[in-house]
């Protein structure tokens, strides 16, 4: 399979940003999680969408508006992806009270449940 771009890049990006705006303070989402929340664009096979969607979310985040809480989106391992502002991303997450261990966050502790889901209070680790 070759890389397939989203059929309507701007519309897809805006959908990504709408989801990211819903991520609450001190919660994170992964690129793949956001891709699964979105509806597959018409004209793309389910297989191509599954293979490309996380990358599309990453591209949308690289082009996001300045006021978006971009720092709340991580890779599937709970790590910050390599990017020019990785240090700033970590700083912003730590300012929200999230604790890194071995360069990653424990997604079991801080991953957002998704749109419309009740968030249960979680307590961060002390060590």
N, C-alpha and C positions, 0 to 999 in steps of 0.2 A: 504494500500500500504506500502510495506517495502522500505527502502532506496535502491535505485538503483545507483550503481557507474557508472561513464561514461565508455563506452565500451573501449575506448582508452584514458586513463587518460592523458598521456603526450601530445598527439595531441590536446585534448580539452583544456588543460591548456595553451598550446602555442597559440591557437586561442584567448583565453581570454586575454592573455598578449598582443597580437597584437592589440586588440581593445583598451585596456587600454593605450597603447602607443599613440593612436590618441587623447586622451582627452587633450584639450588645457589647458594652464596655466589659473588658476583662474576659472576653470570649474570642475564639478564633475559628476560622473555617479553612478547609483545604481547597486547593484548586479543583480537585476531583469532586469534592462535596458540592461545590458551587455548580459545577458542570451537571451533576445529577439533578440538582434542583431545577435547572432550566429545561425548557421544552426543546427538543431536538428541532433544529430549523428544517423547513421543508426542502426537499431536494437533496438531502444528505442521507445516506443509508445508515441504519443503526450501527453497523460495524465501523464505518468511517467516523461517525460521531463519537463512538466509544474510544476510538484510537486518537482522535484529534481534540476532543472537547477540553481536556485539562490544559493543553497547550493554548487553546483559544482564550481560556480564562486568564492564563498567564500573560498573553499579549494584551488583553483588555486591561489588566492591572498595570502593565507597563505604560499604558496610554491614559490612565485614569485622571479625572479632574483633581486639582490640588486639594479640594475640600473633602475628598473621600478618605475613609479610614482604611487606607491601603495596607497599613501595617498589620491588620487582623487576618490577613490571608497568608497561609504557610503551605509548605509542601506536605505530602502525605505522611512523612516521618515526624512532623511537628517541628521541622527545621526551617530556618530562614533560607530561601533560595539565594543563590549568588546574584547579587545586584549591587549597583553603586551605593545604595543607601541601606545596606544590611545593618550597619552599626546603629543607624537612626531607628530602624525598625525594631531592633532589640530594645533600644532605650525606651521607645514609646510603649512597647508591651510591658516592660518592667515598671514603667510609671503607672500602668493600669493594675499593677499588683501581681503580674504573672511571673513565675519563677522558672528560670532555665536550669536544666541539669544536663551536663554533657552536650551543650550547644543545641538543645532542643527542649520543647515544651511537652509535657505529658498530655496528649490529646484526650485521654480519659478524664482528666481533671478540668480542662478548659475549652474543649471543643463545643461550639454552638450546636444546639439540637436542631436548628433549622427554623424556617418561617412557620409561625403558628404553633410552635411547640412550647410547652411550659418549661421554663428553665428552673431547675432545682438549684438552690444555693449549694455551692461547693466550696470547700475550704482548701486553701493552698497548703502545700507541705512546708514545714518549718525548717527542714534540713535538706 
